Amino acid sequence: MNNELLSANEARKILKVGRNTMIELLNRREFSLKIGGKWFCNKRLLEEWMDNQVLCKKGR
């Protein structure tokens, strides 16, 4: 099991999104958690979320 945590900035670079969009995504808590006031993203959950976004768009 891969429970690697990424910083919010690392995840933002992977997703290629701006700061405001990243904040919106973090607040959904689908792949993120907040520890001591800092946001982190579970790499495995982020990858699964990205895969689901692609699959949802293909199914339209």
N, C-alpha and C positions, 0 to 999 in steps of 0.2 A: 504494500500500500504506500502510495506517495502522498505524504502530507506536507510537502514543501510549501513554505509560505513565501509569497512575493510581496514586496512593498507595493503600495498603491501606485507609485511612479513606475515601477517595473511592469506592472499589469497594464498601466496606461500606454506604455510604449508597445507592448505586445498587441493591444487592441487598436493602437493607432488612433486614439481619441483624445480630445481636448480635456482640460482640467474639469470644466463644468459637467461634461458628459460622464467623466469618471466618477465624480461625486454622486451624480444621480445613480449610477450603477452600484456604487458602494453602499448607498443607502437602502438598496433593495435587499441586501444581505443574502443574495443567492449563492455567492461564492466568496463573500468577504466577512471579516470580523474585525472588531476594534479592540485593541489591547493598549491600555494606558494612554488613550487619546490618539493613537496612531492606527491607521487602517492597514490591513494586510489581506491578501487574497490567497486562498488555497489553490495551488497550481492545478491540481487534478480537477477540482470543481470548476475552475475557470475554463479549462479545456473542454469539459463536458458541456458547460453552458454555451461555449462558442459552437461546438458541434450541433447542439440543439437549435441554435439560431439559424444555422445554415440549413438544417433539415426542415425547419418551419418555413423558411422562405421557398424551398424547393417544392413543398407541398401545396403552395398557394395556387 
